[in-house]
Amino acid sequence: MEEILRVANSTPVWIFASIVVAIVIFQAVTFIAIASKTAPSIGMTSQESRRALRAGFISCLGPSFGIAIVIISLITVLGAPFTLMRIGIIGSAATELTAAGIGANAFGVELGSPEFSMQAFTTVVWTMCLGGTGWLIFAALFTKSLGKVQTKVARKNTKMMTIISTAAMLGAFAYLASQQMVTGYGQAIAAVVSGLTMMGVIHFSKKKEIRWLSEWALGIALVVGMTLGYISTLI
């Protein structure tokens, strides 16, 4: 792992990651500038624009802190620059963690295990990059056409698109979780407890209308699941 992290945190990787993150920041600043310029045409005052910008900034803090735990786990395996680049582009720690796990399993090892070699690291990097590139290219080329398809599907069944996307994500996460659960008693406890904790946190946040809490659900579930899973191995 020391050799892998040395390469993962090397200067060339930092340079490429910084370029990608700089592009994302440029896009964000550009969108803010365009929105501020367009606001008067729809009747928004400069004060309302500043209030909307401030509200958006504050609302993004919760999700950012909520994925901190997952980011730390990725940094220990994939290094800081690559993790920064992937989270900066996609913005979903859960998606990137899943992609990393799929890449490692495709090579035949577990993420962060003693068998996790430089070749496995390369496989994970390619999996995460190609996986993210796919939907970006698809969205750029077919967004307009997908809008028409979505309209047609929604006319027949408004819930179909939600059901399909949810089923796909559940299948991917269930596949990865089940592989870990069969390896030991502690892993099974951690997975079950994490799932129940996340459902409980999301249900509570919806019932009490605490929106920011739902963004912390993944981080809370990970901490609770790992803690109880570790404790179960000591009993």
ChimeraX attribute file (.defattr): number of C-alpha atoms within 10 A of each C-alpha:
attribute: neighborCount
match mode: 1-to-1
recipient: residues
	/A:1	17
	/A:2	8
	/A:3	9
	/A:4	19
	/A:5	17
	/A:6	11
	/A:7	15
	/A:8	23
	/A:9	16
	/A:10	14
	/A:11	12
	/A:12	12
	/A:13	16
	/A:14	18
	/A:15	12
	/A:16	14
	/A:17	19
	/A:18	16
	/A:19	12
	/A:20	17
	/A:21	19
	/A:22	14
	/A:23	13
	/A:24	15
	/A:25	14
	/A:26	12
	/A:27	12
	/A:28	12
	/A:29	12
	/A:30	12
	/A:31	12
	/A:32	14
	/A:33	12
	/A:34	11
	/A:35	13
	/A:36	17
	/A:37	12
	/A:38	12
	/A:39	15
	/A:40	12
	/A:41	9
	/A:42	7
	/A:43	9
	/A:44	12
	/A:45	13
	/A:46	13
	/A:47	9
	/A:48	12
	/A:49	17
	/A:50	12
	/A:51	12
	/A:52	12
	/A:53	15
	/A:54	11
	/A:55	11
	/A:56	11
	/A:57	11
	/A:58	10
	/A:59	13
	/A:60	12
	/A:61	12
	/A:62	16
	/A:63	19
	/A:64	16
	/A:65	13
	/A:66	20
	/A:67	21
	/A:68	14
	/A:69	16
	/A:70	17
	/A:71	23
	/A:72	14
	/A:73	14
	/A:74	21
	/A:75	17
	/A:76	13
	/A:77	20
	/A:78	25
	/A:79	22
	/A:80	20
	/A:81	21
	/A:82	20
	/A:83	24
	/A:84	19
	/A:85	22
	/A:86	21
	/A:87	18
	/A:88	18
	/A:89	15
	/A:90	12
	/A:91	15
	/A:92	16
	/A:93	24
	/A:94	16
	/A:95	18
	/A:96	23
	/A:97	18
	/A:98	17
	/A:99	22
	/A:100	25
	/A:101	20
	/A:102	23
	/A:103	24
	/A:104	25
	/A:105	17
	/A:106	14
	/A:107	17
	/A:108	12
	/A:109	17
	/A:110	18
	/A:111	23
	/A:112	18
	/A:113	11
	/A:114	9
	/A:115	12
	/A:116	18
	/A:117	18
	/A:118	15
	/A:119	12
	/A:120	22
	/A:121	23
	/A:122	17
	/A:123	19
	/A:124	23
	/A:125	20
	/A:126	15
	/A:127	20
	/A:128	21
	/A:129	16
	/A:130	13
	/A:131	15
	/A:132	17
	/A:133	12
	/A:134	10
	/A:135	12
	/A:136	12
	/A:137	11
	/A:138	11
	/A:139	13
	/A:140	9
	/A:141	11
	/A:142	11
	/A:143	12
	/A:144	10
	/A:145	10
	/A:146	13
	/A:147	11
	/A:148	11
	/A:149	11
	/A:150	13
	/A:151	12
	/A:152	12
	/A:153	14
	/A:154	13
	/A:155	9
	/A:156	9
	/A:157	10
	/A:158	13
	/A:159	11
	/A:160	13
	/A:161	13
	/A:162	9
	/A:163	10
	/A:164	10
	/A:165	10
	/A:166	11
	/A:167	11
	/A:168	11
	/A:169	13
	/A:170	10
	/A:171	11
	/A:172	13
	/A:173	15
	/A:174	11
	/A:175	12
	/A:176	14
	/A:177	17
	/A:178	13
	/A:179	12
	/A:180	16
	/A:181	16
	/A:182	11
	/A:183	10
	/A:184	10
	/A:185	14
	/A:186	21
	/A:187	23
	/A:188	19
	/A:189	21
	/A:190	25
	/A:191	21
	/A:192	14
	/A:193	20
	/A:194	25
	/A:195	15
	/A:196	12
	/A:197	20
	/A:198	21
	/A:199	16
	/A:200	15
	/A:201	19
	/A:202	20
	/A:203	13
	/A:204	14
	/A:205	18
	/A:206	13
	/A:207	10
	/A:208	10
	/A:209	12
	/A:210	12
	/A:211	14
	/A:212	15
	/A:213	19
	/A:214	23
	/A:215	21
	/A:216	22
	/A:217	21
	/A:218	23
	/A:219	22
	/A:220	19
	/A:221	22
	/A:222	19
	/A:223	15
	/A:224	16
	/A:225	25
	/A:226	18
	/A:227	16
	/A:228	18
	/A:229	21
	/A:230	16
	/A:231	13
	/A:232	14
	/A:233	12
	/A:234	8
	/A:235	5
